[in-house]
Amino acid sequence: MLSQPRIAIIGGGPCGLTLARLLECKGITYTVFERDSSATSNGAAGGSLDIHAETGQRALREAGLFEEFKKFARYDDTAVAIADKRGKRVLEMGQERDAPEIDRSDLRRILLESIPKDKIKWGHALASAERGGEGSPVLKFANGAVLDGFKLVVGADGGWSKVRRLVTQATPGYSGKTFLESRINTSNPLYATTASKVGPGMLLSIGAGQPIVTQRQGNGSYRIYYGLQVPVDFFHNSNAVDLRDAEATRNMLLRDFYADWADEYKDLIRHATDFRVWPLHTLTVEDMDWKSVPGVTLVGDAAHLAIPNGEGVNLAMTDALELASKIVEPRGTEDNFERAVREYEAGMFPRGRATIGEGWKMADGMFGESPESFLQLMGV
């Protein structure tokens, strides 16, 4: 095998690309390996992200991208309204938060445009990562490529990371909760009504353990997430509704889950399109404690997958910032990468444990019986 670049970053999401940009700024050699076939092949996947001042925004400032970020950040979309299943609003908050929203696709594009095109290898889905004869990782890709010789392999390959097995046997477990995602596009007959009721930001409707989350996107459309407590194979067994059949999916939601909700929520379901299932998996607090392995580390969801709690991308970008800072610090005789990984992981583990715990707390509140119980649990 030919000699390869010193650092391999597996995964070209916001986390891996933030790390790449930070290394680029320091003149450190790296290559990003991404499973998508091109920069545009994944469309608008990922919804909207709120970028926090002390974490995600800090990483963007260090990467020299904050001014570009502000061109696409939606500072008027930070508001969160809490309502019950009858449509009664019990609280509106967050209007003054320094946590503007940005579509994931926009954030990814900003990062991609800051990195030389030859530093990203598209169409490289990692099939497996193994230890080679000399102990360094061997990366086997689905396209048949086999690469080794890296000084450091960084797993930024998400919750189902293939790099993770090099450092721990931990695997995500199903939380018992699933989001069924749908859309109200700007051409939808219900769009004007949805925009007037939800406005900018997010409407979180809580009741009977089945929340509905409605959130405005950068193009003005709305994503709606129906929270369901169902078995992990609920949408994949032989009796499951075909999500490609929108009418059947709507009828299932109205009949089996939201029959006694207010008409405004039923209207959302009746007009929803583009259904997609999102089972919520998580690692455990106990998983955040592996012995540092030379030449390999994890960042973002690969390291500490949690139930969504508003911190995911921010924590991932913080991981990238902290790891990059350890790599570029001057060192003595000890191997730079080994020491960098140990010091990075020593700080990452507490962050990971905290976000996994917060994920369960958020889930317990959102999937609760009423908005009041959610607010009490969240200390509001």
C-alpha positions, -999 to +999 in steps of 0.1 A: +000+000+000+011+035-007+020+060+020-011+080+030-017+114+046-010+116+083-045+121+096-077+104+082-110+119+092-138+095+086-170+114+080-178+147+063-205+160+085-203+192+105-180+176+131-155+160+107-154+191+084-149+215+114-119+194+124-106+195+088-110+232+086-092+238+119-063+215+107-063+233+074-058+266+092-027+252+110-012+236+078-016+200+091-020+173+066-053+154+066-078+137+043-116+135+048-133+103+037-170+108+031-197+082+021-218+106+000-210+106-036-207+144-039-212+176-019-248+178-032-259+142-031-276+144+003-298+174-004-313+192+026-309+163+050-306+170+087-330+198+094-322+229+114-294+233+140-291+259+168-255+270+172-246+280+207-223+309+216-198+291+238-195+259+217-205+258+181-200+295+175-166+294+193-155+266+169-166+287+139-147+317+151-115+297+156-120+283+121-124+318+106-159+311+094-181+331+118-188+360+095-198+336+067-220+317+092-238+349+101-250+353+065-271+322+069-278+322+106-315+329+116-314+349+147-352+354+147-358+316+148-346+311+184-380+313+200-396+281+215-433+279+223-446+251+246-481+240+242-504+211+252-523+187+230-553+210+229-532+238+214-530+259+246-497+276+249-482+276+283-449+293+277-429+312+251-391+315+256-358+317+240-363+349+220-331+364+234-309+333+232-276+336+214-282+304+196-293+312+160-306+285+138-290+274+105-299+246+082-275+217+084-270+218+047-259+255+049-235+248+077-220+219+058-216+239+027-199+267+045-174+242+059-169+224+026-161+256+008-134+264+033-115+232+026-095+224-006-115+200-029-086+176-031-087+170+007-121+153+005-126+118-009-162+114-019-179+080-023-157+065+005-181+047+028-161+029+055-169-008+056-145-017+084-116-005+104-091-031+116-057-032+133-029-040+108+002-060+114+022-031+128-008-020+150-019+010+129-054+011+116-063-004+082-093+012+066-115-008+042-140+011+021-172-002+004-157+010-030-129-015-026-102+009-015-079-003+013-057+023+030-033+023+059-002+042+071-021+069+090-006+084+121-041+092+134-076+080+124-105+102+137-139+086+137-164+113+128-187+088+113-218+092+134-238+071+158-231+038+139-194+045+137-172+018+121-141+033+137-156+030+172-148-008+174-111+000+174-114+017+209-145+002+225-171-026+221-199-001+231-228+001+207-259+023+207-291+010+222-327+019+212-342+044+236-378+032+231-386+064+213-389+073+176-395+104+157-415+102+125-405+132+104-426+150+078-428+183+060-452+212+053-436+229+023-443+265+012-466+252-016-487+232+008-523+243+012-518+244+050-486+264+048-501+299+055-520+285+085-489+267+099-468+298+094-494+320+113-497+295+142-460+285+146-442+315+132-404+316+134-387+291+157-402+260+172-435+249+186-432+220+211-465+203+218-465+178+246-492+154+257-499+117+263-463+107+258-465+116+221-450+151+214-452+170+181-424+193+173-429+218+145-399+239+134-393+264+106-365+258+082-342+282+063-364+281+031-395+289+051-409+253+051-417+235+083-405+201+095-428+182+118-416+155+141-442+131+157-427+115+188-438+079+192-430+053+219-429+022+198-407-009+192-376-003+172-390-023+143-424-007+143-420+008+109-400-022+095-420-053+104-443-072+081-474-053+093-458-019+092-474+010+072-455+019+040-442+054+046-442+059+009-480+058+011-486+092+026-523+087+030-519+054+049-493+069+071-515+099+079-544+076+087-522+055+110-511+086+130-547+099+133-562+066+143-535+051+166-518+081+181-534+115+178-572+108+177-579+131+207-555+159+199-568+194+188-579+199+152-549+221+144-526+191+150-548+168+131-546+193+102-508+191+103-510+154+100-536+155+072-514+178+051-480+163+060-457+149+033-423+132+029-424+109+059-392+095+072-385+075+104-359+084+129-355+058+158-336+075+187-306+055+198-280+064+225-248+052+241-247+050+279-229+071+305-209+040+314-197+037+278-177+070+282-146+053+297-124+035+273-086+032+276-069+055+250-058+037+219-028+050+200-036+063+166-074+063+169-100+086+185-137+095+181-156+128+179-192+138+179-219+111+178-193+084+171-180+092+206-211+101+226-243+095+207-272+108+228-309+114+225-314+148+208-312+176+234-300+207+215-263+200+222-254+174+195-237+195+168-224+220+193-207+193+213-194+177+181-178+210+170-164+214+204-148+180+201-133+191+168-119+223+183-105+206+214-088+178+194-073+202+169-059+223+197-042+193+212-028+182+179-012+216+171+003+223+205+041+220+206+054+188+222+086+174+235+099+139+228+066+121+234+046+112+203+024+142+195-007+123+184-007+098+213-005+126+239-030+147+220-056+119+219-052+111+257-056+148+266-085+153+243-103+122+255-098+132+292-119+163+285-143+146+261-155+119+284-171+143+310-188+162+281-201+129+267-214+116+299-232+150+305-249+151+271-261+115+273-276+122+307-292+154+294-306+134+264-325+111+287-337+141+308-350+158+276-367+127+264-384+121+297-398+156+296-408+158+259-424+123+260-442+132+292-479+136+299-481+174+299-461+205+292-462+213+329-443+181+338-418+189+310-412+224+324-408+211+359-383+185+349-363+211+329-363+235+358-382+262+340 
